[in-house]
Amino acid sequence: MSNTTIQPTKVITGKCRLSYSHVWDPVSIDGNSDPKYGACIIIPKSDKVTIKKIKAAVDAAIQEGIKSKWKGKKPVNLKLPLRDGDEERPDDEAFADCYFLNANSKTAPGIVDLAKHEIMSTSEVYSGCYCRFSTNFYPFSTSGNNGVAAGLNNIQKVADGMPLGGRSRAEDDFDDDYEGDEDFDDLD
């Protein structure tokens, strides 16, 4: 059992897929902003529990924003983090029948395996693997834009998956039965 207090804006997801992984090194999206760690979290629409928790956390963040950021009322055209993959990424099969959100942080997320041991190898957690994510949702008001954003806290890898983005893993590229190639013998 967890020792954390209940926070209405915090969500621990079910099994989701990691995409656009920037969990090892922070990046600046436009080259001018501060570098951040980030992940696109792909959530199956069948995971009703995670979706319900995210919607409740977003609602709690909206209520917090009304009190602290938006002068007592909910702004029109509020940007929300949970997006529909079928609508926004119809040509990408990784997003089919899924929702997604982008979560970011200025600090590196903690990354553990199923036994809660820290993962140190950058090749272990990659775009395409399956993880659980600890996120928090918060209101923002920046340059005339208002909404709710997702913060990335921690990651627990739960399973491997096919790498996304067209890159293969080294262990998948090479045969186990390589014995040498006569064509290279003449290079000495």
Beta strands, then each sheet from edge to edge (+ up, - down):
strand 1: 10-12
strand 2: 16-27
strand 3: 36-44
strand 4: 83-84
strand 5: 98-105
strand 6: 110-112
strand 7: 130-142
strand 8: 145-159
sheet 1: 1+ 7- 2+ 3- 5+ 4-
sheet 2: 1+ 7- 8+ 6+
end
